[in-house]
Amino acid sequence: MAVTATGAYDEGNIFARILRGEIPSNRIYEDQWAVAFHDINPQAPVHVLVIPRGPWRSWADFSASGSDAEIAGFVRAVGTVARLLDLQEPGYRLLANAGLDAHQEVPHLHVHLFGGQPLGPMLARPPQ
């Protein structure tokens, strides 16, 4: 079990199990650094998750402890998936939640890639 800046990595989390092939996923891309698959509860017409193959909990953890090759490979995979889905125009959104306050549901670094419709503001604005 890898120990990270935020504690021990949970090898039983759903993304670790998807990476090991224990849980099926609708994969659209994979290489030695990352796997991308359709979200099972899509929030937009295009909603894909991109996850690194390594045991990383968050961007802070990954950027502090991942190798240069892992980081570059993962970032390139995210861009490759956006191109494969032909989302460059009119655009897409990337979202990565980190920690409980951000509502990170799975303790494995992942990027949500949204597209296929106008997405509106990033955060709901409080009433004034």
Secondary structure, DSSP 8 states (H G I E B T S, - for coil): --EETTEE--TTSHHHHHHTTSS---EEEE-SSEEEEE-SS-SSSEEEEEEESS---SHHHHHHHS-HHHHHHHHHHHHHHHHHTT-TTT--EEE---STTTT--SSS--EEEEESS----SS-----
